[in-house]
């Protein structure tokens, strides 16, 4: 039983830094767009006229 427990704890996945960095950048872009949504929408409609 002790051998199985040791094996289970040794097989820890290494963190995927590229995926984490991608998610952080994506979150930053979403927050930026959320706070500037009104300005972006008004500029889109004003440029068509």
N, CA, C and O atoms as a CHARMM CRD file, in Angstrom:
* protein
*
  196
    1    1 UNK  N      0.82200  -1.19900   0.00000 PROA 1      0.00000
    2    1 UNK  CA     0.00000   0.00000   0.00000 PROA 1      0.00000
    3    1 UNK  C      0.86700   1.26400   0.00000 PROA 1      0.00000
    4    1 UNK  O      0.52900   2.25500  -0.64600 PROA 1      0.00000
    5    2 UNK  N      1.97800   1.21800   0.72500 PROA 2      0.00000
    6    2 UNK  CA     2.84800   2.38400   0.81900 PROA 2      0.00000
    7    2 UNK  C      3.46000   2.72400  -0.54200 PROA 2      0.00000
    8    2 UNK  O      3.63000   3.89600  -0.87800 PROA 2      0.00000
    9    3 UNK  N      3.78700   1.69200  -1.32000 PROA 3      0.00000
   10    3 UNK  CA     4.38600   1.89100  -2.64600 PROA 3      0.00000
   11    3 UNK  C      3.42400   2.62800  -3.58200 PROA 3      0.00000
   12    3 UNK  O      3.84100   3.50500  -4.34000 PROA 3      0.00000
   13    4 UNK  N      2.14400   2.27300  -3.52800 PROA 4      0.00000
   14    4 UNK  CA     1.14800   2.91500  -4.39200 PROA 4      0.00000
   15    4 UNK  C      0.98400   4.38700  -4.02400 PROA 4      0.00000
   16    4 UNK  O      0.81900   5.22900  -4.90600 PROA 4      0.00000
   17    5 UNK  N      1.02700   4.70100  -2.74300 PROA 5      0.00000
   18    5 UNK  CA     0.88300   6.09200  -2.31000 PROA 5      0.00000
   19    5 UNK  C      2.05400   6.94000  -2.78300 PROA 5      0.00000
   20    5 UNK  O      1.86700   8.08300  -3.19800 PROA 5      0.00000
   21    6 UNK  N      3.25700   6.38600  -2.72300 PROA 6      0.00000
   22    6 UNK  CA     4.43800   7.12500  -3.17400 PROA 6      0.00000
   23    6 UNK  C      4.36600   7.39400  -4.67600 PROA 6      0.00000
   24    6 UNK  O      4.72300   8.48100  -5.13100 PROA 6      0.00000
   25    7 UNK  N      3.91300   6.42000  -5.43500 PROA 7      0.00000
   26    7 UNK  CA     3.80400   6.59000  -6.88200 PROA 7      0.00000
   27    7 UNK  C      2.79300   7.67900  -7.22900 PROA 7      0.00000
   28    7 UNK  O      3.01300   8.46600  -8.14900 PROA 7      0.00000
   29    8 UNK  N      1.70600   7.72000  -6.50500 PROA 8      0.00000
   30    8 UNK  CA     0.65700   8.69000  -6.78900 PROA 8      0.00000
   31    8 UNK  C      1.17000  10.11100  -6.57900 PROA 8      0.00000
   32    8 UNK  O      0.85700  11.00100  -7.37000 PROA 8      0.00000
   33    9 UNK  N      1.95100  10.33700  -5.52800 PROA 9      0.00000
   34    9 UNK  CA     2.43200  11.67900  -5.23200 PROA 9      0.00000
   35    9 UNK  C      3.59600  12.09200  -6.12800 PROA 9      0.00000
   36    9 UNK  O      3.83900  13.28500  -6.30500 PROA 9      0.00000
   37   10 UNK  N      4.31600  11.13100  -6.69100 PROA 10     0.00000
   38   10 UNK  CA     5.44500  11.46500  -7.56600 PROA 10     0.00000
   39   10 UNK  C      4.98100  11.93500  -8.93600 PROA 10     0.00000
   40   10 UNK  O      5.69000  12.69500  -9.59500 PROA 10     0.00000
   41   11 UNK  N      3.81400  11.50400  -9.37600 PROA 11     0.00000
   42   11 UNK  CA     3.33700  11.84500 -10.71900 PROA 11     0.00000
   43   11 UNK  C      2.55400  13.15500 -10.70600 PROA 11     0.00000
   44   11 UNK  O      1.39300  13.19000 -11.11200 PROA 11     0.00000
   45   12 UNK  N      3.18000  14.22100 -10.24500 PROA 12     0.00000
   46   12 UNK  CA     2.52000  15.53000 -10.26000 PROA 12     0.00000
   47   12 UNK  C      2.80000  16.20700 -11.59200 PROA 12     0.00000
   48   12 UNK  O      3.92900  16.19600 -12.08400 PROA 12     0.00000
   49   13 UNK  N      1.75500  16.79700 -12.17300 PROA 13     0.00000
   50   13 UNK  CA     1.92700  17.48400 -13.45000 PROA 13     0.00000
   51   13 UNK  C      2.65900  18.79900 -13.22900 PROA 13     0.00000
   52   13 UNK  O      2.41400  19.51000 -12.25400 PROA 13     0.00000
   53   14 UNK  N      3.55600  19.10700 -14.14700 PROA 14     0.00000
   54   14 UNK  CA     4.24200  20.39800 -14.08500 PROA 14     0.00000
   55   14 UNK  C      3.28400  21.47000 -14.60500 PROA 14     0.00000
   56   14 UNK  O      2.51700  21.20900 -15.53200 PROA 14     0.00000
   57   15 UNK  N      3.31400  22.66300 -14.02900 PROA 15     0.00000
   58   15 UNK  CA     2.39700  23.71200 -14.49400 PROA 15     0.00000
   59   15 UNK  C      2.73700  24.15600 -15.91500 PROA 15     0.00000
   60   15 UNK  O      3.90500  24.25100 -16.29100 PROA 15     0.00000
   61   16 UNK  N      1.70900  24.42100 -16.67900 PROA 16     0.00000
   62   16 UNK  CA     1.88100  24.85100 -18.06300 PROA 16     0.00000
   63   16 UNK  C      1.92300  26.38000 -18.07700 PROA 16     0.00000
   64   16 UNK  O      0.88700  27.04300 -18.05300 PROA 16     0.00000
   65   17 UNK  N      3.14900  26.92700 -18.11600 PROA 17     0.00000
   66   17 UNK  CA     3.32300  28.37500 -18.00100 PROA 17     0.00000
   67   17 UNK  C      2.82200  29.11600 -19.23700 PROA 17     0.00000
   68   17 UNK  O      2.30600  30.22800 -19.12400 PROA 17     0.00000
   69   18 UNK  N      2.96900  28.50800 -20.41900 PROA 18     0.00000
   70   18 UNK  CA     2.50600  29.17200 -21.64300 PROA 18     0.00000
   71   18 UNK  C      0.99400  29.35300 -21.61200 PROA 18     0.00000
   72   18 UNK  O      0.48200  30.40700 -21.98800 PROA 18     0.00000
   73   19 UNK  N      0.28700  28.33000 -21.16800 PROA 19     0.00000
   74   19 UNK  CA    -1.17400  28.42000 -21.11400 PROA 19     0.00000
   75   19 UNK  C     -1.61300  29.44500 -20.07300 PROA 19     0.00000
   76   19 UNK  O     -2.55700  30.20200 -20.30000 PROA 19     0.00000
   77   20 UNK  N     -0.92900  29.46700 -18.93800 PROA 20     0.00000
   78   20 UNK  CA    -1.25200  30.43600 -17.89100 PROA 20     0.00000
   79   20 UNK  C     -1.01500  31.85800 -18.35300 PROA 20     0.00000
   80   20 UNK  O     -1.83000  32.74300 -18.09200 PROA 20     0.00000
   81   21 UNK  N      0.10200  32.08400 -19.04400 PROA 21     0.00000
   82   21 UNK  CA     0.41500  33.41400 -19.56400 PROA 21     0.00000
   83   21 UNK  C     -0.61200  33.83600 -20.60200 PROA 21     0.00000
   84   21 UNK  O     -1.03600  34.99100 -20.62400 PROA 21     0.00000
   85   22 UNK  N     -1.01500  32.90500 -21.46500 PROA 22     0.00000
   86   22 UNK  CA    -2.02800  33.19200 -22.47900 PROA 22     0.00000
   87   22 UNK  C     -3.34900  33.59400 -21.83000 PROA 22     0.00000
   88   22 UNK  O     -3.99600  34.54200 -22.27400 PROA 22     0.00000
   89   23 UNK  N     -3.75000  32.87800 -20.78200 PROA 23     0.00000
   90   23 UNK  CA    -5.00600  33.18900 -20.10400 PROA 23     0.00000
   91   23 UNK  C     -4.95000  34.54400 -19.41200 PROA 23     0.00000
   92   23 UNK  O     -5.94200  35.27300 -19.40500 PROA 23     0.00000
   93   24 UNK  N     -3.80100  34.89200 -18.82900 PROA 24     0.00000
   94   24 UNK  CA    -3.65100  36.19400 -18.17000 PROA 24     0.00000
   95   24 UNK  C     -3.75100  37.32100 -19.19500 PROA 24     0.00000
   96   24 UNK  O     -4.41600  38.32800 -18.95200 PROA 24     0.00000
   97   25 UNK  N     -3.08700  37.15000 -20.34500 PROA 25     0.00000
   98   25 UNK  CA    -3.15100  38.17600 -21.39700 PROA 25     0.00000
   99   25 UNK  C     -4.57200  38.29700 -21.93400 PROA 25     0.00000
  100   25 UNK  O     -5.05400  39.40500 -22.17000 PROA 25     0.00000
  101   26 UNK  N     -5.23900  37.17300 -22.12800 PROA 26     0.00000
  102   26 UNK  CA    -6.62100  37.17900 -22.60400 PROA 26     0.00000
  103   26 UNK  C     -7.53400  37.89200 -21.61400 PROA 26     0.00000
  104   26 UNK  O     -8.40000  38.66900 -22.01600 PROA 26     0.00000
  105   27 UNK  N     -7.34500  37.63400 -20.33100 PROA 27     0.00000
  106   27 UNK  CA    -8.13600  38.29600 -19.29700 PROA 27     0.00000
  107   27 UNK  C     -7.89300  39.79900 -19.30500 PROA 27     0.00000
  108   27 UNK  O     -8.83500  40.57600 -19.15300 PROA 27     0.00000
  109   28 UNK  N     -6.64400  40.21800 -19.47900 PROA 28     0.00000
  110   28 UNK  CA    -6.31600  41.64500 -19.52400 PROA 28     0.00000
  111   28 UNK  C     -6.99300  42.31600 -20.71500 PROA 28     0.00000
  112   28 UNK  O     -7.49800  43.43200 -20.59300 PROA 28     0.00000
  113   29 UNK  N     -7.00500  41.64300 -21.86900 PROA 29     0.00000
  114   29 UNK  CA    -7.65900  42.19700 -23.06300 PROA 29     0.00000
  115   29 UNK  C     -9.15700  42.32900 -22.83500 PROA 29     0.00000
  116   29 UNK  O     -9.75500  43.33900 -23.20800 PROA 29     0.00000
  117   30 UNK  N     -9.76800  41.31800 -22.22400 PROA 30     0.00000
  118   30 UNK  CA   -11.21000  41.35200 -21.95700 PROA 30     0.00000
  119   30 UNK  C    -11.55300  42.49200 -21.00300 PROA 30     0.00000
  120   30 UNK  O    -12.53400  43.20500 -21.21800 PROA 30     0.00000
  121   31 UNK  N    -10.75500  42.67100 -19.95100 PROA 31     0.00000
  122   31 UNK  CA   -11.00400  43.75600 -18.99400 PROA 31     0.00000
  123   31 UNK  C    -10.85300  45.11100 -19.68200 PROA 31     0.00000
  124   31 UNK  O    -11.66100  46.01400 -19.46500 PROA 31     0.00000
  125   32 UNK  N     -9.81400  45.25400 -20.51400 PROA 32     0.00000
  126   32 UNK  CA    -9.59200  46.50400 -21.25200 PROA 32     0.00000
  127   32 UNK  C    -10.78500  46.81800 -22.14500 PROA 32     0.00000
  128   32 UNK  O    -11.26300  47.95200 -22.17500 PROA 32     0.00000
  129   33 UNK  N    -11.26800  45.80600 -22.87500 PROA 33     0.00000
  130   33 UNK  CA   -12.41000  46.01300 -23.76700 PROA 33     0.00000
  131   33 UNK  C    -13.68200  46.31200 -22.97800 PROA 33     0.00000
  132   33 UNK  O    -14.50900  47.10800 -23.42100 PROA 33     0.00000
  133   34 UNK  N    -13.84700  45.68200 -21.81800 PROA 34     0.00000
  134   34 UNK  CA   -15.02900  45.89600 -20.99500 PROA 34     0.00000
  135   34 UNK  C    -15.12700  47.34800 -20.53300 PROA 34     0.00000
  136   34 UNK  O    -16.19900  47.95300 -20.57600 PROA 34     0.00000
  137   35 UNK  N    -13.98200  47.90500 -20.08800 PROA 35     0.00000
  138   35 UNK  CA   -13.99600  49.27700 -19.58700 PROA 35     0.00000
  139   35 UNK  C    -14.03300  50.30500 -20.71600 PROA 35     0.00000
  140   35 UNK  O    -14.43000  51.44800 -20.48700 PROA 35     0.00000
  141   36 UNK  N    -13.63000  49.92500 -21.92300 PROA 36     0.00000
  142   36 UNK  CA   -13.64800  50.85700 -23.05200 PROA 36     0.00000
  143   36 UNK  C    -14.75500  50.53200 -24.04600 PROA 36     0.00000
  144   36 UNK  O    -14.74800  51.04900 -25.16300 PROA 36     0.00000
  145   37 UNK  N    -15.69300  49.69900 -23.66700 PROA 37     0.00000
  146   37 UNK  CA   -16.73200  49.24200 -24.58900 PROA 37     0.00000
  147   37 UNK  C    -17.57700  50.41000 -25.09100 PROA 37     0.00000
  148   37 UNK  O    -17.87400  50.49000 -26.28300 PROA 37     0.00000
  149   38 UNK  N    -17.96100  51.30500 -24.20500 PROA 38     0.00000
  150   38 UNK  CA   -18.82300  52.42100 -24.59600 PROA 38     0.00000
  151   38 UNK  C    -18.12900  53.31400 -25.61700 PROA 38     0.00000
  152   38 UNK  O    -18.73200  53.69900 -26.61900 PROA 38     0.00000
  153   39 UNK  N    -16.87100  53.64300 -25.36800 PROA 39     0.00000
  154   39 UNK  CA   -16.11200  54.49000 -26.29500 PROA 39     0.00000
  155   39 UNK  C    -15.92300  53.79400 -27.64300 PROA 39     0.00000
  156   39 UNK  O    -16.01800  54.43400 -28.69000 PROA 39     0.00000
  157   40 UNK  N    -15.65900  52.50200 -27.62100 PROA 40     0.00000
  158   40 UNK  CA   -15.46300  51.75700 -28.87200 PROA 40     0.00000
  159   40 UNK  C    -16.75300  51.69300 -29.68900 PROA 40     0.00000
  160   40 UNK  O    -16.72600  51.85100 -30.91000 PROA 40     0.00000
  161   41 UNK  N    -17.87600  51.46100 -29.01900 PROA 41     0.00000
  162   41 UNK  CA   -19.16100  51.35900 -29.72000 PROA 41     0.00000
  163   41 UNK  C    -19.54200  52.70300 -30.33200 PROA 41     0.00000
  164   41 UNK  O    -19.97700  52.75800 -31.48200 PROA 41     0.00000
  165   42 UNK  N    -19.37900  53.79200 -29.57000 PROA 42     0.00000
  166   42 UNK  CA   -19.73200  55.11400 -30.10300 PROA 42     0.00000
  167   42 UNK  C    -18.82200  55.49100 -31.26800 PROA 42     0.00000
  168   42 UNK  O    -19.28100  56.09900 -32.23500 PROA 42     0.00000
  169   43 UNK  N    -17.54600  55.14300 -31.19200 PROA 43     0.00000
  170   43 UNK  CA   -16.63900  55.46300 -32.29900 PROA 43     0.00000
  171   43 UNK  C    -16.99000  54.65900 -33.55100 PROA 43     0.00000
  172   43 UNK  O    -16.83500  55.15500 -34.66700 PROA 43     0.00000
  173   44 UNK  N    -17.45900  53.43400 -33.37800 PROA 44     0.00000
  174   44 UNK  CA   -17.86200  52.61800 -34.52600 PROA 44     0.00000
  175   44 UNK  C    -19.07200  53.22800 -35.22800 PROA 44     0.00000
  176   44 UNK  O    -19.10500  53.30400 -36.45600 PROA 44     0.00000
  177   45 UNK  N    -20.06200  53.66200 -34.45600 PROA 45     0.00000
  178   45 UNK  CA   -21.27300  54.22100 -35.05100 PROA 45     0.00000
  179   45 UNK  C    -21.04000  55.61500 -35.61300 PROA 45     0.00000
  180   45 UNK  O    -21.68500  55.99700 -36.59000 PROA 45     0.00000
  181   46 UNK  N    -20.13500  56.38000 -35.02200 PROA 46     0.00000
  182   46 UNK  CA   -19.86300  57.73100 -35.51200 PROA 46     0.00000
  183   46 UNK  C    -19.04500  57.71000 -36.79700 PROA 46     0.00000
  184   46 UNK  O    -19.17600  58.61700 -37.61800 PROA 46     0.00000
  185   47 UNK  N    -18.21800  56.71200 -36.98600 PROA 47     0.00000
  186   47 UNK  CA   -17.37200  56.66600 -38.18400 PROA 47     0.00000
  187   47 UNK  C    -18.17500  56.30200 -39.43500 PROA 47     0.00000
  188   47 UNK  O    -17.77100  56.64200 -40.54700 PROA 47     0.00000
  189   48 UNK  N    -19.30900  55.61400 -39.26400 PROA 48     0.00000
  190   48 UNK  CA   -20.12200  55.20900 -40.41200 PROA 48     0.00000
  191   48 UNK  C    -20.91600  56.37900 -40.98600 PROA 48     0.00000
  192   48 UNK  O    -21.23500  56.38400 -42.17500 PROA 48     0.00000
  193   49 UNK  N    -21.23300  57.35700 -40.16800 PROA 49     0.00000
  194   49 UNK  CA   -22.06700  58.48300 -40.62100 PROA 49     0.00000
  195   49 UNK  C    -21.29100  59.47200 -41.45700 PROA 49     0.00000
  196   49 UNK  O    -21.85100  60.47000 -41.91100 PROA 49     0.00000
